Each structure stands twice: as C-alpha cells, then as structure tokens.
Amino acid sequence: MNKQYRYILISSIVGCILLYYIEQILKVDYLTKTIMKIVIFTLIPYIYIKIYKKSNLKLSLKSKEVKKNNIKIGVILGSICFVIILLTYFILKDAINLQGILEELQNKSKVTAVNFIFVAIYITFGNSFLEEFFFRGFIFLNFYEMKHKKLAYIFSSLLFSIYHIAIFKTWFDVKLIMLSLFGLISVGIVFDYIDTKSKNFLNSWIVHILADASIMLIGMRMFKIL
C-alpha cells in the first residue's frame, strides 16, 4: 500500500466522519454545514495535489477526451434518473414522513420557503459538483488509475452511499433506509463506470445535476412553491 493510496483511503473516511459529526451531532444550520463541506471536500484533494504533485483532479473541460459522444451517456442517464425519481416519489410518498422531513429542514437546517430556491440552485449545481469532484474525481479516478479498479468501484460507491445515508437517516424507516443504501451504492457504481468513458467526472456530474433537479422539484412541492 503506497502513500498516495493510504492518503486517499484514510483522508476520505475521516472527511466523511467529520461531516457526519457536523450534520448529526452538532446539528448546525445549512449554511454552516455547507461551508464545512466545501472546506473538507476541497482541502483534502488540495493537500493531495500539493504533496504528490498531482493535477488530474480538474474537470478538464478543454480535454480532448471531452466530446459530445463521451458526455451523451450522462445526458441520457440523467434524463432517465430525473423521470424515475419523480415516479418513485409519487408511488412511495405515502410511506415517507414528508412532514417530518419538512420540519427537520426548517428547524435544524433553517431552510424555508423563502430561501429554498437559493438552496435548490446551490444543491443542483454547486453541491453536485463538489460531491462528484470528491467521490469520483478524487477517490474513484485516482484509485482506478492506480490499477485498484475493484477497490475504486467498491470503496467510492460505498462511501458515497453511507455519506448520504448519514444525512437523511432520520427521514425514513429502516426498510426505506436499506432500499436507499442499495440504490445509492448502485448509483455510485454507475457514476463510476460512466466516468471511465470520459476519464473525468463530467458524465456523473451531468447525471447528478438532473437527479438533484428532480429532488428539488419535490422539495418545491413540499414547501408549496409549486
């Protein structure tokens, strides 16, 4: 196990534990939580770049690898996810404690109908970029290029799912949490795979944007904005 491998493995786990502590133990408001996430998800890769002289974490929009055919899969899968999430919501909404979610967002995160639009825009574009940069650009693609391909898929998708479960563990019952865990691991693996086609995290970011956009539409419905 080389030093680069150990740094990515340990630092990413520590980063997610810190975010769990901030989210579930300190129970800070959304702005504070967002600032801490930006710091953690950018500082860890930045230290990695500085120590190991790596610069392959950028989005590389000017890369020759980024062509319309290479990102088409992201647009197609993202559109499918958009529809599936909305359909799933309308099918399972009676099994979800929507009022409880709404109250938690308002009381703990201080998200209201007034600021929700700004939160939604950030989540859809900013937060999705941050998560793809960290889980795919920093963790998966680096492990993948180190020839630890199986570990790259398993570790990045598992950490991605646990990180999200920690955020909304109080929203669902045990059955829905297990279903969400399975779904997030599957999504993580798919995100990983499509990024091997473009050799950056642009494809998964596109899918993430469209998936988050559908969730934000549900949020707007909950806050009675729509």
N, C-alpha and C positions, 0 to 999 in steps of 0.2 A: 504494500500500500504506500504510494508515494505521497509527498507533502501536499501536492495540489488536490489529490483525491481526498485526503483526510480533511483539508480545509473546507472543501465544498460540503462534504458529508456532515461534519460537526457544526460548522457555522450556520448551515441552513436549518438544522434541527434546533439549535439554540435560538435562532431568529424567530422560528415559529412558536417556540415555547414562550419567548418574551411577549409575542403578540397575544398569545392565549392569556398570559398573566394580565396584560393590559386590558384585554377585552372582558374576561370573565371574573377576574379578582378585583382589579382596580375599578372596573366599570366606569371608565371615563366617557366623556361625550364624544360624538362622532368626529368633530374637528381635531381633538387631541389624538384620538385613535388613528386618524388619517395621517397626521403629521408624523407620528411614531412609525407607522407602516412605511411611509416614504423614506424616512431616515434608515430604518433597518433594511429594507429591500434594495436600497441603493448603496448604503455604506458597505455592506458585506461584499457585494461584487466589486465595488471600487477598491477595497483593500486587496482583493484577489488580483485585480488587474495590476495594481501597483507592486505587489510582492512578486508576482510571477510573470510580469511583463506581457500579460495577455490583453488583447484588444478585440477579441472576436465576440464580445457581448453586445455590440451595437446592432441596431436594426438593419443596417446596410441596405437602405433603400436604393442606393446607387449601384449596388452589386449587380454583376452580370447575371447572377443566379435569379434575380427577381424579374420575372417575366410574367406576362398575363396568364400564360398557361400554367405557371407554377403557383399562382395565387387563386386560380379559378376554383380549385378544390375548397379553399377557405370560404369563398363566397357561397358555393353550393351547399356545403355542410352547415354554414352559419344560417342560411335561409331555412334549411330543414329543422335545425335546432330551434329557431325562432317560432316556427309553427308548432313543433312538438311541445315546447314549454307552455305555450298558451293553451293547447288542447289538454295537457296534463293538469293545468291549473283548474280548468273548468270541470274536469272529471273528478278531481280529488279535493276541490275547495271545501267541501263539507267535512272532510276529515282533518283539515288544517285549522288550527286555532288562530284565525285571522285577526280576531280582536286582541288576542294576547300578543301577537306579533306587532300589531299597531301600537299597543300600549308600551311595549318594550322599546320600540323605535322612538316614541315620543318622550318617555320618561328617562331611559338610560342614555340613548344616543342624541336626544334633543332634536330629532328630525320631525319637522312639522309640515303641514300642507304649504306653508309659506316658503320654506327653504328646500322643499323636496325636489323641485325642478333643478336647482343648482347641484344638489346631491346626486340626482339621477344622471346629469350630464357628466359629472366627475366619475361616477362609478362606471358608466358606459364606455368612456374613452380613457380617462386617466388611470383609474384603478385597474381596469382590464390590461392596460399596457404594463403597469407595474408588476402585476402578477405573472404575465407572460414573460416579461423580462427576467424575473427571478426564477420561476419554476421551469420554464423552457430554455430561455437564453443562458441563464447562469448554471442551473443544475443539469437539466437533461442534455443539452447540446454539448456541454463540456464533458460529461461522462461518456456520451456517445462517441465523441472524437477521441477519447482516451481508450476506446475499444471495450469499455464496460457497458455493452449495449443492453444486456438483460437488466443489469442494475439500474441503468439510466431510465428504462421504462418503469420498472417496479418502484424504485425509490421516489422519483419525481411525481408519479401519479398518486402514490400512497400518501406522500407528504402533502400534496395538493388537496387531496380529499379530507385528510384529518384537519388541515388548516381551516377548511371551510366548515366542517362539522363543528369545530370549536366555536365558530362564530354564531351558528344558529342552533346549537344543541338544545336550547330551551324552547324552540319554536314547535318542535314536532314530538310525537310519541316515539317509543323505541322502534316500532316497526318502520315508521317513515324515516327515522334516522338511519337504520340499516339499509333501507332502499336507497336513500340519498348517498350513503357511503359507497355502495356498489356503483351507483350512477356516476358519481364523481371520479371514482377510480377508472371506470370505463372511458369517461370523457377525457381524463388525463392521458390515458394511453393513446386515444385517437389524436389528441392535440400533439402528443409527442411524434406520432407517426407522420402526420401531415407536415410537420416542421422538418423532417428529414428530406422532404422533397424540395423545399426552397432553401434549406441549410441556414435558416434563421427562423425567428418566431413570428413572422408576419402572418402566415396562414392561421396559426392558432389565435393570434390577436384578432383577426377578422371574425372568426367564429365566436370568440369571446365577446366581442362588441355586439354582435347580433343577438347572442344569447342573453346578455345583460339588458339589451334594449327591450326584449320581451318581458323580462322580470320587472323592469322599470315601468312598463305599461300596466302590469299587475299592481305595482305599488301606487301608481296614479289612481287606479280604480279604488284601492283601499283608502286612500286619502281623499277620495271623492273629487279628484281633479278632473277625471274623465267621466 
